[in-house]
Amino acid sequence: DTEVTQTPKHLVMGMTNKKSLKCEQHMGHRAMYWYKQKAKKPPELMFVYSYEKLSINESVPSRFSPECPNSSLLNLHLHALQPEDSALYLCASSRTPPRGGGASEQFFGPGTRLTVL
Amino acid sequence: KNQVEQSPQSLIILEGKNCTLQCNYTVSPFSNLRWYKQDTGRGPVSLTIMTFSENTKSNGRYTATLDADTKQSSLHITASQLSDSASYICVVSGDSGAGSYQLTFGKGTKLSVIP
């Protein structure tokens, strides 16, 4: 299995809802990432997990809460989102964490298209 | 400030023609450079990844070049197909030492291949 899967593909939620995005990989990768991508913009890093521990939080609002239950799974819990949070949310994984040199390629999932009403 | 600039912003070519996309970067120190293809509404898919010592790398009809001295890279697409229509993103990784993360994305080139 050489892919990153994400569910759901599409999600529409109200500002008072609580929902979760899921990401899964079975490549034995030890680093996983969440990105947010607005239309016609490059992906923006949100969180990085290295060996199931949160290593980077790019000043993301607390209404986004990541969770890494094990080395294959990454969740993003959503609560009290705003309409401006509507975007494509991408999960990625890499064999090794992004430290030092080395070409640890990131594999991206297909994304979850989130719409906040 | 680390930056990755891509040109052109958008490009329209006829099916079967070749094209070249450009990427200039100021990321330092440099670790590696990647080209991704992203279809609208989908996740990026890796095309090539090159380190400092690599000048050229091919993946089918895609050929990437890297000039680490001038900090420039190009992605050449040969015999374009309609399915090549997508955004092509240049991403540069910096060697910022243990525990640090440095990945700079370009804004992408939107390629449209028309019949």
Boltz contact constraints between the chains, C-beta under 6 A:
constraints:
  - contact:
      token1: [A, 42]
      token2: [B, 105]
      max_distance: 6.0
  - contact:
      token1: [A, 42]
      token2: [B, 107]
      max_distance: 6.0
  - contact:
      token1: [A, 56]
      token2: [B, 101]
      max_distance: 6.0
  - contact:
      token1: [A, 90]
      token2: [B, 43]
      max_distance: 6.0
  - contact:
      token1: [A, 98]
      token2: [B, 101]
      max_distance: 6.0
  - contact:
      token1: [A, 99]
      token2: [B, 98]
      max_distance: 6.0
  - contact:
      token1: [A, 99]
      token2: [B, 99]
      max_distance: 6.0
  - contact:
      token1: [A, 100]
      token2: [B, 98]
      max_distance: 6.0
  - contact:
      token1: [A, 101]
      token2: [B, 31]
      max_distance: 6.0
  - contact:
      token1: [A, 101]
      token2: [B, 95]
      max_distance: 6.0
  - contact:
      token1: [A, 103]
      token2: [B, 32]
      max_distance: 6.0
  - contact:
      token1: [A, 103]
      token2: [B, 49]
      max_distance: 6.0
  - contact:
      token1: [A, 103]
      token2: [B, 51]
      max_distance: 6.0
  - contact:
      token1: [A, 105]
      token2: [B, 46]
      max_distance: 6.0
  - contact:
      token1: [A, 105]
      token2: [B, 49]
      max_distance: 6.0
  - contact:
      token1: [A, 108]
      token2: [B, 43]
      max_distance: 6.0
  - contact:
      token1: [A, 108]
      token2: [B, 44]
      max_distance: 6.0
  - contact:
      token1: [A, 109]
      token2: [B, 43]
      max_distance: 6.0
  - contact:
      token1: [A, 110]
      token2: [B, 42]
      max_distance: 6.0
  - contact:
      token1: [A, 110]
      token2: [B, 43]
      max_distance: 6.0
  - contact:
      token1: [A, 111]
      token2: [B, 43]
      max_distance: 6.0
